[in-house]
Amino acid sequence: MKFIFREAVKEGDKILSPTVSWNYGNFIQTVTDFIIIGVSLFFVIKIINQLRRKNDEEPTPETKPAPTAQESLLMEIRDIKKRDSKRFIGKQYCELFYETLLVLHFCNVFPKTNGHHLL
């Protein structure tokens, strides 16, 4: 397929000026080949990257060493303190208040009424 701009000028067997034409069929074929090769390479690279990513994402199983006796004891203490701090926070304040009252009582801060202490 081609578009001819100017025909060749011949004089007998001798060509004086060649044919001037645009071979658009050849151009279309080249562009089509380029697109097919480009798309093919794109998908090949995409598949290679997916396979590489799957291999990279597989974690190697790392086993943590078992905690030592001291570490396990410290973890138990930590867990107990967390549990107790949530459960007995009101009780701790009551005990602190009561201890403060006892200290004040033994220091004779409270006045005596009818020979008896308030506590």
Secondary structure, 3 states (H helix, E strand, C coil): CCEEEECCEEECCEEEECCEEECHHHHHHHHHHHHHHHHHHHHHHHHHHHHHHHHHHCCCCCCCCCCCHHHHHHHHHHHHHHHHHHHCHHHHHHHHHHHHHHHHHHCCCCCCECCECCC
